Amino acid sequence: MRTLLIIALLTSTIFAKSYKDFAKDMNYETSYEVALEKAKKEKKDIMFFLVANFCPWCIKFEKRVLSKKNIDIKIHKKYIPLIINREEKKFPEVFNSAVVPTIHFVDYKTAKIKKTIIGYNKKSEFIDIITK
């Protein structure tokens, strides 16, 4: 039992660190308040990517989709990208989701959700989502 607990803690630490590394490498905000301020200043909506420690699909989505240069350019051109680990609970409750990955597209003027995408998306599907 003790071994399982140690493995669970190590795994959650690894996943928690990886989303912060991804944010740093890809220039994503990790604070809702900072992202909202930046969005208002730049007059861009927020692409709010909600992840969790236990979520392998979140990591796959980061590596297989969001980290692709052509997609990253489109995201940064149109949105203020934000990634937050839902287990840290440092965001308004309205953005919480029982399923991860979840992406909310948030209006910069009203801070309300315009659209929500739940689950993993392939590159082609996600390009369609962010270009519409």
C-alpha positions in Angstrom: 0.0 0.0 0.0 2.8 2.4 0.9 4.5 1.6 -2.4 1.4 2.5 -4.3 1.0 5.8 -2.5 4.7 6.7 -3.3 4.2 5.8 -7.0 1.0 7.9 -7.1 2.7 10.9 -5.6 5.7 10.6 -7.9 3.4 10.2 -11.0 1.4 13.3 -10.0 4.5 15.3 -9.5 5.9 14.3 -12.9 2.6 15.2 -14.6 2.2 18.5 -12.7 5.7 19.5 -13.7 5.2 18.6 -17.3 2.3 20.9 -17.9 4.3 23.8 -16.4 7.2 22.9 -18.6 4.9 22.8 -21.6 3.5 26.2 -20.7 6.9 27.7 -20.4 8.2 26.1 -23.7 5.0 27.1 -25.6 4.5 30.5 -24.0 1.2 29.7 -22.4 -0.1 31.6 -19.4 -0.6 29.6 -16.2 -2.6 32.2 -14.3 -6.2 32.9 -15.2 -6.0 36.4 -13.9 -2.9 37.2 -15.9 -4.4 35.6 -19.1 -7.6 37.7 -18.7 -5.6 40.9 -18.2 -3.5 40.1 -21.3 -6.6 39.2 -23.3 -8.3 42.5 -22.6 -5.1 44.4 -23.4 -4.5 42.5 -26.7 -8.3 42.2 -27.5 -8.0 38.4 -28.0 -10.1 35.7 -26.5 -8.6 33.1 -24.2 -8.0 29.5 -25.1 -8.3 27.9 -21.6 -6.8 24.4 -21.6 -7.7 22.5 -18.5 -5.6 19.4 -17.6 -5.1 17.1 -14.7 -2.2 15.1 -13.2 -3.6 11.7 -14.0 -4.5 12.5 -17.6 -2.5 10.8 -20.3 -4.7 12.3 -23.0 -3.8 15.8 -21.9 -0.1 15.0 -22.4 -0.8 13.4 -25.8 -2.8 16.5 -26.8 0.1 18.8 -25.8 2.7 16.7 -27.7 0.7 15.6 -30.7 -1.4 18.7 -31.4 -0.6 21.9 -29.4 3.1 21.7 -29.8 3.0 21.5 -33.6 4.4 24.8 -35.0 1.6 25.5 -37.5 -1.1 25.0 -34.8 0.9 27.0 -32.2 1.2 29.9 -34.6 -2.6 29.9 -35.2 -3.3 29.7 -31.5 -1.1 32.6 -30.5 -2.3 34.7 -33.4 -6.0 34.4 -32.4 -5.9 33.6 -28.6 -4.2 34.1 -25.3 -3.4 30.5 -24.5 -3.8 29.4 -20.9 -3.1 26.0 -19.4 -4.2 25.2 -15.8 -4.1 22.0 -13.8 -7.6 21.6 -12.5 -6.3 19.9 -9.3 -4.6 23.1 -8.3 -8.0 24.9 -8.3 -6.6 28.3 -9.2 -9.3 29.4 -11.5 -13.0 30.3 -11.4 -15.3 27.3 -10.7 -17.3 27.9 -13.8 -14.3 26.6 -15.9 -14.1 23.3 -14.0 -14.9 20.1 -15.8 -15.2 16.5 -14.7 -13.5 15.5 -18.0 -10.1 16.4 -19.2 -8.7 17.6 -21.4 -11.2 20.4 -21.7 -10.7 23.6 -23.7 -12.8 26.6 -23.1 -12.8 29.5 -25.5 -13.4 32.6 -23.3 -14.6 36.0 -24.5 -12.1 38.6 -23.4 -14.8 41.3 -22.9 -17.2 39.3 -20.8 -15.0 36.5 -19.4 -17.8 34.1 -20.3 -17.3 30.8 -22.2 -18.1 31.1 -25.9 -17.4 27.4 -26.7 -16.1 24.3 -24.9 -14.3 21.3 -26.5 -14.1 18.2 -24.3 -11.6 15.4 -24.9 -8.7 14.7 -27.2 -8.8 16.1 -30.8 -6.7 15.1 -33.8 -4.6 17.9 -35.4 -7.0 18.3 -38.4 -10.0 18.5 -36.1 -8.4 21.0 -33.8 -7.2 23.2 -36.7 -10.9 23.3 -37.8 -11.9 24.3 -34.3 -9.5 27.2 -33.9 -9.9 28.6 -37.4 -13.7 28.9 -37.3 
